[in-house]
Amino acid sequence: MIQVTPHMRILVAVEPIDFRAGIDGLAGVCRRHLDADPFSGAMFVFGNRARTAIKILVYDGQGFWLCCKRLSSGRFPFWPDGATPARTLEACELQLLLMGGDPARAHAAPAWRPLSLAA
């Protein structure tokens, strides 16, 4: 089972991928295009050109998980863009993306960070 926690690093590939790619192909995309280590425990999210499907690759310490969601109809209305090859998402934003929502328009509370104590 894959658990998505708020502390997990989630990287979304901006460019679409060829969905014939399996675990080894996606791990190669992580290394070459995203400049990230697929064994890091980060969650990597990929979309196809038509924006009708999403693949998620994650290494859990024993092996890789590869999950795929293909919509029965329609397209994912949101996909990140930008000058960098990947964009980070928060766990709640990933849930919105997977449900067909737009994480860019969601106004969630910012992640809590402990305050540093002044001496």
VEXFI-296051 format. One line per 5 residues: number of its first residue (from 1); their letters; for each residue x, y, z of N, C-alpha, C, O. Coordinates in steps of 0.1 Angstrom, whole numbers. Example, Ala and Ser with C-alpha at 12.3 -4.5 7.8 and 13.67 -1.06 7.14 Angstrom:
! residues 2
1 = as = 132 -57 78 123 -45 78 132 -33 78 142 -33 85  128 -22 71 137 -11 71 129 0 79 134 11 80
! end
This chain:
! residues 119
1 = miqvt = 8 -12 0 0 0 0 9 12 0 19 13 7  5 22 -8 12 35 -8 5 45 0 -7 47 -1  12 51 9 6 62 18 12 75 14 25 76 14  4 84 11 9 98 8 7 106 20 -3 109 25  19 111 25 19 119 37 23 133 34 29 136 23
6 = phmri = 19 143 43 23 157 40 38 159 39 42 169 33  46 150 45 61 152 44 67 146 32 79 148 30  59 139 24 65 133 12 68 143 1 60 152 -1  79 141 -6 82 150 -17 75 144 -29 76 133 -33  67 153 -36 59 149 -48 64 158 -59 63 170 -59
11 = lvave = 69 151 -70 74 159 -82 65 155 -94 63 143 -96  59 165 -100 51 163 -112 59 167 -124 64 178 -125  61 158 -134 68 161 -146 59 170 -155 47 167 -157  64 181 -159 57 191 -167 54 186 -181 42 187 -186  64 180 -187 62 175 -201 55 161 -201 57 153 -192
16 = pidfr = 46 159 -210 39 145 -211 50 134 -215 60 137 -220  46 122 -211 55 111 -214 48 101 -223 36 101 -224  55 92 -229 50 81 -236 45 71 -226 53 65 -219  32 68 -226 27 59 -216 30 44 -218 25 36 -211  37 41 -229 42 27 -230 54 25 -220 58 13 -218
21 = agidg = 59 35 -215 71 34 -205 66 27 -193 55 30 -187  75 18 -188 72 11 -176 81 16 -165 85 28 -165  83 8 -155 91 13 -143 105 17 -147 109 28 -143  112 9 -155 126 13 -159 126 25 -167 135 34 -166  117 27 -177 116 39 -185 113 51 -177 119 61 -179
26 = lagvc = 104 50 -167 101 62 -159 112 65 -150 114 77 -147  119 55 -144 131 58 -136 141 65 -144 148 74 -139  143 62 -157 152 69 -165 148 83 -168 156 92 -168  135 86 -169 130 99 -171 133 107 -158 137 119 -159  132 101 -147 135 108 -134 149 112 -134 152 124 -130
31 = rrhld = 158 103 -138 172 106 -138 176 117 -148 183 127 -145  172 114 -161 177 123 -172 170 136 -173 176 146 -175  156 136 -171 149 149 -174 145 156 -161 145 169 -161  143 149 -150 139 156 -138 151 158 -129 149 165 -119  162 152 -132 174 154 -124 172 150 -110 176 156 -100
36 = adpfs = 165 138 -108 161 133 -95 164 118 -94 164 111 -104  166 114 -82 169 100 -79 156 92 -77 149 95 -68  153 83 -86 141 75 -84 140 66 -71 130 62 -67  152 64 -65 153 56 -53 152 64 -40 153 59 -29  149 77 -42 149 87 -31 137 85 -22 136 91 -11
41 = gamfv = 126 78 -26 114 78 -19 104 88 -22 93 89 -18  108 97 -31 99 108 -36 89 101 -45 91 90 -51  77 108 -47 67 103 -56 68 111 -69 68 123 -68  68 104 -80 69 110 -93 56 108 -100 51 97 -102  51 119 -105 38 119 -112 40 123 -127 46 133 -130
46 = fgnra = 34 115 -136 36 117 -150 22 117 -157 13 110 -152  21 125 -167 8 125 -175 11 122 -189 22 124 -194  0 118 -196 1 115 -211 -2 128 -218 -7 138 -212  1 128 -231 -1 140 -239 -16 145 -239 -19 157 -239  -25 135 -240 -40 138 -241 -45 142 -227 -57 147 -226
51 = rtaik = -38 141 -216 -42 144 -203 -54 136 -198 -63 141 -192  -54 123 -203 -65 114 -199 -60 104 -189 -68 96 -184  -47 104 -186 -42 94 -177 -30 99 -169 -23 108 -174  -28 93 -158 -17 97 -149 -10 84 -144 -16 74 -141  3 84 -144 11 74 -138 19 79 -126 24 91 -127
56 = ilvyd = 20 72 -115 28 76 -104 38 65 -101 35 53 -100  51 69 -99 62 60 -96 67 64 -83 70 75 -80  69 54 -74 75 56 -61 82 43 -56 78 32 -59  94 46 -50 102 35 -44 100 34 -29 101 44 -23  96 22 -24 93 21 -10 103 15 -1 101 12 10
61 = gqgfw = 115 13 -7 126 7 1 128 -8 -3 139 -13 -1  118 -14 -8 119 -28 -13 118 -29 -28 123 -39 -34  111 -20 -34 108 -21 -48 100 -9 -52 96 0 -44  97 -9 -65 89 2 -71 75 -1 -71 71 -12 -73  66 9 -69 52 9 -71 50 17 -84 55 28 -86
66 = lcckr = 42 12 -93 37 20 -105 22 19 -105 16 9 -107  16 31 -103 1 32 -103 -3 40 -115 4 49 -120  -15 37 -120 -20 43 -132 -35 46 -130 -42 38 -125  -39 58 -134 -53 62 -134 -56 67 -148 -50 77 -152  -66 61 -154 -70 65 -167 -85 69 -166 -93 61 -161
71 = lssgr = -89 81 -170 -102 85 -169 -111 78 -179 -107 75 -190  -124 75 -175 -133 69 -183 -138 78 -194 -140 74 -206  -139 91 -191 -142 101 -201 -137 114 -196 -134 116 -184  -134 123 -205 -129 136 -202 -114 136 -200 -107 127 -203  -109 148 -196 -95 150 -194 -92 156 -180 -101 162 -174
76 = fpfwp = -80 155 -175 -76 162 -163 -75 177 -167 -68 180 -176  -83 185 -161 -83 200 -165 -71 207 -161 -68 218 -167  -63 202 -152 -51 209 -147 -39 201 -150 -39 189 -147  -28 207 -155 -15 201 -155 -5 212 -153 -6 222 -160  5 211 -145 14 222 -142 22 225 -155 25 216 -163
81 = dgatp = 26 237 -156 36 241 -167 46 250 -160 46 253 -149  56 253 -168 67 261 -163 80 259 -170 81 250 -179  90 266 -166 103 265 -173 111 254 -168 120 249 -175  108 249 -156 115 237 -150 109 224 -154 97 225 -157  116 213 -155 110 201 -160 100 194 -150 92 186 -153
86 = artle = 101 199 -137 92 193 -127 87 204 -118 93 214 -116  75 201 -112 70 210 -102 66 202 -90 61 191 -91  68 208 -78 65 201 -66 50 203 -62 45 214 -65  44 193 -56 30 195 -52 30 190 -37 38 182 -33  20 195 -30 17 191 -16 8 179 -17 2 176 -28
91 = acelq = 7 171 -7 -1 159 -7 -16 162 -10 -22 155 -18  -21 172 -4 -35 176 -6 -37 181 -21 -48 179 -26  -27 187 -27 -28 191 -41 -28 179 -50 -35 179 -60  -20 169 -47 -20 156 -55 -34 150 -54 -39 145 -65  -40 150 -43 -54 144 -42 -63 152 -51 -72 146 -57
96 = lllmg = -62 165 -51 -71 173 -59 -68 170 -74 -78 168 -82  -56 169 -78 -52 165 -92 -58 152 -96 -64 151 -107  -57 142 -87 -62 128 -90 -77 128 -91 -83 119 -98  -84 137 -84 -99 138 -85 -104 147 -96 -116 149 -97  -94 152 -104 -98 160 -115 -100 175 -112 -106 183 -119
101 = gdpar = -94 179 -100 -95 193 -96 -83 201 -101 -74 196 -107  -83 213 -97 -72 222 -100 -65 227 -88 -70 236 -81  -53 221 -85 -46 225 -73 -41 239 -73 -39 245 -62  -40 245 -85 -36 259 -86 -46 269 -80 -43 280 -76  -59 265 -80 -70 273 -76 -74 270 -61 -82 277 -55
106 = ahaap = -69 259 -56 -72 255 -42 -66 264 -32 -54 268 -34  -73 268 -22 -67 277 -12 -66 269 1 -75 272 10  -57 260 2 -55 253 15 -47 261 24 -39 270 20  -48 257 37 -40 264 47 -25 260 44 -22 248 40  -16 269 46 -2 266 44 3 255 54 -2 254 65
111 = awrpl = 13 247 50 18 237 58 24 243 71 31 253 70  22 237 82 27 242 95 42 240 96 47 229 92  49 249 100 63 248 102 66 253 116 61 264 120  75 246 124 78 252 137 85 265 136 94 267 127  83 274 145 89 287 146 103 285 153 104 277 162
116 = slaa = 113 292 148 126 292 155 125 301 167 119 311 167  131 296 178 131 304 190 142 314 190 154 310 187  139 326 193 150 336 193 157 335 207 150 333 217  170 336 207 177 335 219 178 347 227 184 348 238
! end
